[in-house]
Every structure is written in structure tokens, then in C-alpha cells.
């Protein structure tokens, strides 16, 4: 682990390679798993506010789940998470003509209907943020369904943090990202990563 202010960052975000390969995985991270995408209460408010702009991009099953339960539920850790369809995929997914899972929230953003891209936990994946008593930890989450992304990242030699430049800056700012680049260089010079 390395530290930047109140953030502890796993060195795996520097030495692991990762580039999403949606043609291989079909966006399984939005469908598989044991819960919805983690949200903040501020994000819950945003999602409720933009829901009418997102609904045109959602599947009927997702719309029905949100009408029944709202945009979120409280998970076993007492945190908000995106509503699921029948306890499985995120209510905000849809499938494109190739069967690739896409995000209705992001599609509304890309269509110019909203100014908010998607929940930061989704945008930062495979980095997961965990609250600590005096800060946060940023950890790389390894998941078998992401093997194609790891292979693609290895071929292209793209570390996790570089793949996630946009969401890292969105979440923590330009200076934080510049600090990550400096740490990466220090680790390379010390021979602590490939």
C-alpha cells in the first residue's frame, strides 16, 4: 500500500494490467455478482432527479423494478446500492445489438440528456473504494469474469490506474492522479513493479 493524504492505495493498481474487453466479457460486471452497484446518498439523490431522462434507455424489467423499489436498496453493509432485477442484474442495464451490457444512465449522459455519467463505483471498477476510520482505501478487485480485461491490459501494457484515469480524476482530482503517476514512476525505479 502507498498513501496519498487520507487515501491508501493498493500497489496492485500500478502493477496489474487492465483494459475492458466488452466483446469478450459482454459487460458481465453489471449482471453478475452479489449486489447492486455501491452508491452514495448524494448519488441516490442524483439518480432520483435524472430518472425521467434515464427511463427511455432502460429495459421494461428495469423500469418495473425501479417503479416497485426505487432507484436503490440498502445492502447488507447498510449502504445504498442500485436496484436489481429479480436479485440479479442492475435495473439500469440494457443489452445492445451484440448482446453487450450497457448502462442506461451512461447512455442518457452520452445522449446529452443528463450531465452525470454514472455512479462513481461503476466508473472506477475494478478499483473498489472502502471507507476507513480516518480515510479511504483504493483496492484492485480481482474477479474471474474480468480475465479478458486483464489479458487485454497485459497485451497493451496498461496499468489499472492508467485505464481508470478519467474516473480517478472525476473522483479525486487532477492532483491526485498526478501523484499516482509519480508513485508509479517511483515504484518502477525501485524495481517494485514490472
Steps between C-alpha positions, in 0.01 A plus 500: 500500500601856435345814648387830352354722772213300656495241221669161514557358152577135430816459293296263281349804327851566365625150423180330378402559139139558395303618196132406471428266209123523465495274195639221719326555835178663368495733803445218747598719799162677470312169500700262721583536867326507833352848500436828326758766434604686816358853520538802722185669629593799284499268197160362605368857489653555155357175365154586630529846343605373154282186495252639245790563259643151556177297469487523115829305490396230750348157442139440611622266778729770637228765484263268686761425770566871553128583509453229762808560716650836405848561356680336793480258791705476819755218474615267783773755595232766551606689187286599198537298178327507163174310476518153346264314269389182679811514720729470196609771254498871569163656416677761287656259248389439146650280231618631164462320166815294573369389840743728684375639830481879500397757761180696447627777729815536290297484179283789619824692568643417155172610341530838673198443724696529827830646616575205732676199345430216745568393860866547587528138624412382149733748334792404728463123459720287551612736776279476806496777760469401865437744784754488781478667841733778387478492120437262213673205337514445124538132420517305177219242490592184315202316349508201264257663258765769439766257370450637145563855632817383674621329181420809293677721755807274492512511119471880501714541816245729668502508881164515679546861610578618145193321363297680768649848450166671427308359800796546735517867406121526523505350851817647649631778273789566261757543777420155640547346156832682455606360838409149377722550195786604729453195721492277192832646384652456848386135514645432156832662590514296821431181300181433694280448195546362150 
